[in-house]
């Protein structure tokens, strides 16, 4: 739960912008959107395949970084 207190000489707009930053930083909205609908569980084969692709991409990116 996010709690904010209005600071002295702070406008309502500034308070709302601080609240929005805290809300997006805590990822509450994204988690709520993900849980709104049922999502099938991912199969182990697909998890492994995506991990391999991710590792290959990171390795290529690391090689390009030092060139």
N, CA, C and O of each residue as an XYZ file, in Angstrom:
268
protein
N       0.835     -1.173      0.000
C       0.000      0.000      0.000
C       0.882      1.239      0.000
O       1.864      1.323      0.738
N       0.521      2.175     -0.822
C       1.312      3.395     -0.974
C       0.668      4.509     -0.168
O      -0.515      4.810     -0.323
N       1.474      5.117      0.700
C       0.984      6.240      1.492
C       1.872      7.444      1.238
O       3.097      7.343      1.290
N       1.257      8.575      0.965
C       1.985      9.820      0.777
C       1.310     10.917      1.587
O       0.085     10.965      1.702
N       2.127     11.787      2.141
C       1.609     12.950      2.849
C       1.968     14.187      2.045
O       3.058     14.287      1.480
N       1.048     15.113      2.004
C       1.285     16.344      1.262
C       2.310     17.191      2.012
O       2.151     17.480      3.198
N       3.349     17.577      1.305
C       4.393     18.401      1.898
C       3.929     19.857      1.952
O       3.048     20.256      1.190
N       4.512     20.644      2.842
C       4.131     22.057      2.870
C       4.493     22.739      1.549
O       5.538     22.464      0.959
N       3.633     23.610      1.108
C       3.794     24.353     -0.148
C       3.858     23.440     -1.374
O       4.483     23.794     -2.374
N       3.219     22.272     -1.305
C       3.185     21.354     -2.443
C       1.801     21.403     -3.073
O       0.794     21.321     -2.370
N       1.748     21.536     -4.382
C       0.456     21.592     -5.059
C      -0.125     20.185     -5.193
O       0.580     19.185     -5.056
N      -1.416     20.140     -5.463
C      -2.079     18.850     -5.642
C      -1.544     18.119     -6.870
O      -1.441     16.892     -6.869
N      -1.205     18.867     -7.914
C      -0.671     18.250     -9.125
C       0.671     17.568     -8.853
O       0.941     16.472     -9.345
N       1.498     18.240     -8.061
C       2.799     17.678     -7.713
C       2.633     16.424     -6.855
O       3.372     15.454     -7.022
N       1.680     16.443     -5.953
C       1.388     15.279     -5.116
C       0.924     14.116     -5.982
O       1.344     12.978     -5.769
N       0.060     14.391     -6.959
C      -0.421     13.338     -7.850
C       0.711     12.770     -8.699
O       0.746     11.565     -8.950
N       1.624     13.606     -9.139
C       2.743     13.110     -9.940
C       3.667     12.238     -9.086
O       4.186     11.233     -9.571
N       3.876     12.613     -7.826
C       4.679     11.774     -6.928
C       4.009     10.426     -6.704
O       4.670      9.389     -6.664
N       2.673     10.454     -6.558
C       1.928      9.220     -6.360
C       2.041      8.322     -7.589
O       2.236      7.114     -7.451
N       1.923      8.890     -8.782
C       2.025      8.103    -10.007
C       3.409      7.460    -10.134
O       3.522      6.314    -10.569
N       4.455      8.189     -9.758
C       5.805      7.638     -9.818
C       5.955      6.468     -8.854
O       6.542      5.443     -9.199
N       5.426      6.624     -7.649
C       5.492      5.540     -6.668
C       4.698      4.332     -7.147
O       5.124      3.192     -6.965
N       3.551      4.582     -7.755
C       2.684      3.505     -8.228
C       3.352      2.724     -9.352
O       3.334      1.493     -9.339
N       3.936      3.411    -10.315
C       4.597      2.709    -11.406
C       5.869      2.015    -10.925
O       6.229      0.959    -11.444
N       6.539      2.588     -9.958
C       7.743      1.974     -9.418
C       7.457      0.700     -8.649
O       8.291     -0.205     -8.619
N       6.294      0.615     -8.031
C       5.945     -0.570     -7.263
C       5.346     -1.668     -8.133
O       5.184     -2.795     -7.663
N       5.014     -1.373     -9.380
C       4.467     -2.315    -10.360
C       3.148     -2.942     -9.923
O       2.844     -4.069    -10.313
N       2.366     -2.236     -9.125
C       1.079     -2.751     -8.672
C       0.114     -2.865     -9.838
O      -0.604     -3.859     -9.956
N       0.091     -1.865    -10.692
C      -0.862     -1.841    -11.803
C      -0.563     -2.960    -12.797
O      -1.479     -3.624    -13.281
N       0.718     -3.169    -13.102
C       1.065     -4.216    -14.066
C       0.728     -5.598    -13.519
O       0.265     -6.463    -14.263
N       0.956     -5.812    -12.228
C       0.602     -7.097    -11.634
C      -0.898     -7.317    -11.666
O      -1.354     -8.433    -11.913
N      -1.663     -6.283    -11.421
C      -3.120     -6.389    -11.447
C      -3.610     -6.724    -12.846
O      -4.500     -7.559    -13.013
N      -3.026     -6.068    -13.865
C      -3.427     -6.347    -15.241
C      -3.088     -7.771    -15.649
O      -3.855     -8.408    -16.371
N      -1.936     -8.279    -15.188
C      -1.552     -9.649    -15.515
C      -2.505    -10.654    -14.885
O      -2.806    -11.679    -15.497
N      -2.977    -10.389    -13.699
C      -3.824    -11.339    -12.982
C      -5.303    -11.221    -13.340
O      -6.118    -12.001    -12.848
N      -5.655    -10.274    -14.176
C      -7.061    -10.075    -14.534
C      -7.604    -11.278    -15.283
O      -8.730    -11.709    -15.035
N      -6.812    -11.823    -16.198
C      -7.250    -12.948    -17.004
C      -6.361    -14.150    -16.739
O      -5.200    -14.010    -16.355
N      -6.924    -15.338    -16.950
C      -6.179    -16.569    -16.754
C      -5.128    -16.722    -17.833
O      -5.402    -16.490    -19.010
N      -3.945    -17.108    -17.443
C      -2.876    -17.363    -18.390
C      -2.412    -18.803    -18.195
O      -2.155    -19.238    -17.072
N      -2.311    -19.531    -19.297
C      -1.884    -20.917    -19.212
C      -0.470    -21.006    -18.648
O       0.365    -20.144    -18.923
N      -0.198    -22.046    -17.858
C       1.166    -22.204    -17.372
C       2.112    -22.535    -18.530
O       1.736    -23.233    -19.471
N       3.328    -22.031    -18.448
C       4.311    -22.244    -19.498
C       4.930    -23.624    -19.317
O       5.222    -24.044    -18.197
N       5.126    -24.320    -20.425
C       5.715    -25.651    -20.360
C       7.226    -25.550    -20.195
O       7.843    -24.567    -20.606
N       7.816    -26.581    -19.587
C       9.245    -26.577    -19.299
C      10.070    -26.449    -20.567
O      11.104    -25.781    -20.571
N       9.630    -27.072    -21.626
C      10.367    -27.035    -22.888
C      10.477    -25.609    -23.412
O      11.534    -25.194    -23.889
N       9.385    -24.867    -23.321
C       9.399    -23.486    -23.791
C      10.238    -22.587    -22.895
O      10.887    -21.659    -23.377
N      10.228    -22.856    -21.598
C      11.047    -22.073    -20.667
C      12.523    -22.278    -20.971
O      13.302    -21.325    -20.992
N      12.900    -23.528    -21.206
C      14.303    -23.822    -21.518
C      14.717    -23.186    -22.837
O      15.803    -22.618    -22.945
N      13.847    -23.283    -23.840
C      14.176    -22.711    -25.151
C      14.335    -21.198    -25.060
O      15.259    -20.638    -25.650
N      13.455    -20.537    -24.334
C      13.569    -19.081    -24.207
C      14.816    -18.696    -23.414
O      15.418    -17.655    -23.681
N      15.213    -19.523    -22.441
C      16.429    -19.247    -21.673
C      17.665    -19.365    -22.561
O      18.601    -18.577    -22.429
N      17.673    -20.337    -23.457
C      18.797    -20.504    -24.374
C      18.895    -19.305    -25.311
O      19.984    -18.775    -25.530
N      17.775    -18.882    -25.857
C      17.760    -17.728    -26.751
C      18.224    -16.482    -26.018
O      18.992    -15.689    -26.563
N      17.768    -16.303    -24.796
C      18.146    -15.141    -23.993
C      19.656    -15.137    -23.718
O      20.303    -14.094    -23.811
N      20.214    -16.312    -23.377
C      21.650    -16.400    -23.124
C      22.463    -16.089    -24.372
O      23.486    -15.408    -24.301
N      22.004    -16.593    -25.522
C      22.706    -16.310    -26.774
C      22.674    -14.820    -27.090
O      23.680    -14.253    -27.516
N      21.546    -14.197    -26.887
C      21.415    -12.762    -27.142
C      22.340    -11.963    -26.231
O      22.993    -11.020    -26.678
N      22.394    -12.333    -24.967
C      23.262    -11.629    -24.025
C      24.734    -11.810    -24.373
O      25.526    -10.879    -24.232
N      25.102    -13.009    -24.829
C      26.487    -13.262    -25.215
C      26.857    -12.419    -26.421
O      27.937    -11.829    -26.451
N      25.986    -12.350    -27.411
C      26.249    -11.513    -28.595
C      26.353    -10.044    -28.227
O      27.201     -9.321    -28.750
N      25.500     -9.616    -27.339
C      25.522     -8.212    -26.901
C      26.830     -7.901    -26.167
O      27.399     -6.822    -26.331
N      27.295     -8.845    -25.365
C      28.553     -8.642    -24.631
C      29.731     -8.583    -25.596
O      30.660     -7.802    -25.384
N      29.710     -9.394    -26.653
C      30.791     -9.384    -27.623
C      30.835     -8.030    -28.347
O      31.913     -7.474    -28.561
N      29.673     -7.509    -28.717
C      29.607     -6.248    -29.438
C      30.002     -5.067    -28.547
O      30.461     -4.035    -29.037
N      29.821     -5.232    -27.249
C      30.110     -4.146    -26.312
C      31.587     -3.781    -26.313
O      31.939     -2.605    -26.213
N      32.451     -4.785    -26.426
C      33.884     -4.531    -26.334
C      34.570     -4.427    -27.688
O      35.799     -4.375    -27.748
N      33.819     -4.395    -28.755
C      34.418     -4.248    -30.089
C      34.537     -2.813    -30.477
O      35.019     -2.506    -31.568
